[in-house]
C-alpha cells in the first residue's frame, strides 16, 4: 500500500511517522520545499514534493490541511486520481467538508483524529500521537463501505479507538467537548486581560498556576483554527455557546441571590458528571 499525505504538519507528520514504522510507503505534499526537506530528514515520508500530481500512485490520501483548504485540495487532486483511490481528511468539522466533497465522484471518507498538542509544524510530529485517542469517521451518503473500513483499519493500526457517526452528529457533539472549551478558555484569558487595575493584573499573572494553566491551554492556541471552527461549525457552536451562557447566567443569579444551597447542588452535580467525560 502507498499512502499520500497532503499537509505535513503535526497531524500529517505524526501520521507519516506511524505509518512508515509499519513498513508502509508514505508520499507527502507540502506547500514549501523546506517542509518537504524536513519531512524527509525526520523520516516522516519516503519522498515529498510541492506538487499534488506526486500523489497519483497513492492508494489512499490523507488531507491534513486547514479546514478551508480541504475541499479545494480534493478538487485539485481529481485529475491525478484513479477510480480506486480513497480520500479522507482530518478536519475537526465534518458536515460542511463532507457535503463539499461527496458530490465530486471520488471515494471520500470524512475523518477526525482527536489528537494534538499546542505545537505546530513538521518539527512537532511524533510517533504514538494517536494511541488511545478517539478517531471519528463520518462517511457521507456516497462513501463506499469498503473505503470506510480501510480508513478504519489504518486508524486502528495507529492505536486509536474508531467511532462512526453522521457528519452532523459529529459536529454537534464536538461543539460541546472541543469547540466550546476553546472559546470558553479564550474568554477566560480575555476576561483576565480586561482587568483595569494594572497592579491587580500583574499580581494575577504572577499567581496563576495549574488551574489557570489547564483551563486556558486551548484558548491560547492557534487563532486561525478558532476562526475556522467558528466559520465551519457556526450553527452547532452557537448552540453550545448559548447553552453555556445560560449555565453562567444561572450561576450569576445564584450568587447574586445568595442561594448557596442551589449553587452547591449544581457544583455537586458537576463533580459527579465529570468522570462521565473522562476515560
C-alpha positions in Angstrom: 0.0 0.0 0.0 1.1 3.6 -0.7 -0.3 6.4 1.4 -0.3 10.0 0.4 -0.4 12.9 2.9 -1.2 16.5 1.9 -0.1 18.8 4.7 3.0 17.7 6.7 2.3 19.5 10.0 1.7 18.0 13.4 -1.1 15.6 12.4 0.2 14.8 8.9 3.7 14.4 10.1 2.8 12.2 13.0 0.6 10.1 10.7 3.6 9.6 8.4 5.9 8.6 11.2 3.5 5.9 12.5 2.7 4.5 9.0 6.3 4.3 8.0 7.1 2.5 11.2 4.6 -0.2 9.9 6.5 -0.5 6.7 4.0 1.5 4.6 5.4 3.7 1.9 4.4 7.3 2.5 4.4 10.1 -0.1 4.0 13.7 1.2 3.0 17.0 -0.3 3.6 20.4 1.4 3.5 24.0 0.3 7.2 24.7 0.9 10.3 22.9 -0.3 11.8 23.4 3.2 8.9 21.4 4.8 9.4 18.6 2.3 13.1 18.5 3.1 12.5 18.5 6.9 9.9 15.7 6.4 12.5 13.6 4.6 15.2 14.3 7.2 12.8 13.4 10.0 11.7 10.2 8.3 8.1 11.4 8.1 7.9 10.4 4.5 9.7 8.3 1.9 9.5 11.1 -0.5 7.9 14.5 -0.8 7.0 17.3 -3.3 5.2 20.6 -3.5 3.1 19.2 -6.4 -0.2 17.3 -5.9 0.4 15.1 -9.0 3.2 13.5 -6.9 0.4 11.6 -5.1 -1.0 9.9 -8.2 0.4 6.4 -7.2 -1.2 6.6 -3.7 -3.9 4.1 -2.8 -5.2 6.3 0.0 -4.6 10.0 0.6 -5.0 11.8 3.9 -5.7 15.6 3.6 -4.2 17.2 6.6 -4.6 20.9 5.7 -6.6 23.7 7.4 -10.4 23.3 7.1 -10.9 25.9 4.4 -8.4 24.2 2.1 -9.7 20.6 2.4 -12.4 20.8 -0.3 -10.3 22.8 -2.8 -7.5 20.3 -2.3 -9.8 17.4 -3.2 -10.8 19.3 -6.4 -7.2 19.9 -7.3 -6.4 16.2 -6.8 -9.1 14.9 -9.1 -7.0 14.9 -12.3 -4.4 12.7 -10.6 -6.7 10.1 -9.0 -7.8 6.7 -10.3 -11.1 5.1 -9.7 -9.8 3.1 -6.7 -8.2 6.0 -4.8 -9.6 6.7 -1.3 -9.6 10.2 0.1 -10.0 11.1 3.7 -9.4 14.2 5.8 -8.5 15.0 9.5 -10.6 18.2 9.9 -12.3 19.0 13.2 -15.6 20.0 11.5 -17.3 17.4 9.2 -20.7 18.4 7.8 -19.6 21.2 5.5 -16.5 19.2 4.4 -18.4 16.0 3.6 -21.1 17.9 1.8 -18.5 19.7 -0.4 -16.6 16.5 -1.2 -19.1 13.7 -1.6 -20.5 15.1 -4.8 -17.2 15.1 -6.6 -17.2 11.5 -7.8 -14.5 10.2 -5.5 -14.4 7.8 -2.6 -14.3 10.3 0.2 -14.5 9.4 3.9 -14.7 12.2 6.5 -12.3 11.6 9.4 -11.3 13.4 12.6 -8.5 12.1 14.8 -9.0 13.8 18.1 -5.3 14.2 19.0 -2.8 17.0 19.1 -0.6 19.3 21.0 0.0 23.1 21.2 2.9 22.7 18.9 2.7 23.1 15.1 4.7 22.1 12.0 6.5 19.0 10.9 9.1 19.6 13.7 6.3 18.8 16.2 5.4 15.4 14.6 5.9 12.4 16.9 5.2 8.7 16.9 2.3 7.4 19.0 0.3 10.7 18.9 -2.9 8.8 18.2 -2.5 6.0 20.7 -5.6 5.7 23.0 -7.4 8.7 21.3 -10.7 8.7 19.5 -10.7 8.7 15.7 -14.1 9.6 14.3 -15.2 8.6 10.8 -18.2 10.4 9.3 -19.0 8.8 5.9 -21.3 10.6 3.6 -24.1 9.1 1.6 -21.8 8.2 -1.3 -18.9 6.8 0.8 -18.2 3.2 -0.2 -18.3 0.8 2.8 -15.0 -0.7 1.7 -13.4 2.7 1.8 -14.7 3.4 5.3 -13.4 0.1 6.5 -9.9 0.7 5.0 -9.7 4.1 6.8 -10.9 2.5 10.0 -8.2 -0.2 9.7 -5.5 2.4 9.4 -6.9 4.3 12.3 -6.9 1.2 14.5 -3.3 0.4 13.4 -2.3 3.8 14.9 -3.7 2.7 18.3 -6.8 4.9 18.1 -10.3 3.9 19.0 -12.6 4.2 16.0 -16.1 5.7 16.2 -18.5 6.2 13.3 -21.4 8.7 13.1 -23.0 11.1 10.7 -21.2 14.4 10.0 -24.0 16.4 11.7 -24.0 14.3 14.8 -20.2 14.6 15.0 -20.3 18.4 14.7 -22.9 18.8 17.4 -21.0 16.5 19.9 -17.6 18.0 19.2 -19.0 21.5 19.5 -19.7 20.7 23.2 -16.4 19.0 24.2 -13.9 20.6 21.9 -15.1 23.8 20.2 -17.0 25.3 23.2 -13.9 24.7 25.5 -11.7 26.6 23.1 -14.0 29.7 23.3 -14.6 29.4 27.0 -10.9 29.2 27.5 -10.2 32.1 25.3 -12.9 34.1 27.1 -11.1 33.4 30.4 -7.9 34.9 29.1 -9.7 37.9 27.6 -11.6 38.5 30.8 -8.4 38.5 32.9 -6.6 40.8 30.5 -9.6 43.2 30.8 -8.7 43.9 34.4 -8.5 47.7 34.6 -6.1 47.9 37.6 -2.5 47.2 36.4 -1.4 46.1 39.9 -4.2 43.6 40.1 -3.5 42.2 36.6 0.2 41.9 37.4 -0.5 40.0 40.6 -3.0 37.7 38.9 -0.4 36.9 36.3 2.2 36.1 39.0 -0.2 33.9 41.0 -1.6 32.0 38.0 -0.7 28.3 38.4 -2.1 24.9 37.4 -5.8 25.8 37.5 -5.4 28.7 35.1 -2.8 26.9 33.0 -5.1 23.9 32.4 -8.2 26.0 31.8 -6.5 28.5 29.5 -4.5 26.0 27.4 -6.8 25.6 24.4 -7.8 29.2 24.4 -4.1 30.2 24.0 -3.6 28.1 20.9 -3.9 28.7 17.2 -6.2 31.6 16.5 -6.6 30.7 12.8 -8.0 27.3 13.9 -10.5 29.0 16.2 -11.8 31.2 13.4 -12.0 28.2 11.0 -14.0 26.2 13.6 -16.4 29.1 14.1 -16.9 29.6 10.4 -17.4 25.9 9.5 -19.4 24.8 12.6 -21.2 28.1 13.2 -24.7 26.6 13.9 -23.6 23.9 16.4 -21.0 26.2 18.1 -23.6 28.9 18.7 -26.0 26.3 20.1 -23.3 25.2 22.6 -22.3 28.8 23.5 -25.9 29.8 24.1 -26.3 26.7 26.5 -23.1 27.7 28.2 -24.3 31.3 28.6 -27.5 30.0 30.3 -25.4 28.0 32.7 -23.3 31.0 33.6 -26.4 33.2 34.0 -27.8 30.6 36.4 -24.6 30.7 38.5 -24.7 34.5 38.5 -28.3 34.5 39.7 -27.5 32.0 42.5 -24.5 34.1 43.7 -26.4 37.4 43.4 -29.3 35.9 45.3 -27.0 34.2 47.9 -28.7 30.9 47.0 -25.8 28.8 48.3 -27.9 25.6 48.5 -28.7 25.7 44.8 -25.1 26.6 43.9 -23.7 23.7 46.0 -26.2 21.3 44.4 -25.1 22.5 40.9 -21.4 22.1 41.7 -22.0 18.7 43.3 -23.7 17.6 40.1 -20.8 18.9 38.1 -18.4 16.9 40.2 -20.4 13.7 39.7 -20.8 14.2 36.0 -17.1 15.0 35.1 -15.9 11.3 35.2 -18.5 10.5 32.5 -16.4 12.5 30.0 -13.0 11.1 31.0 -11.9 7.6 30.2 
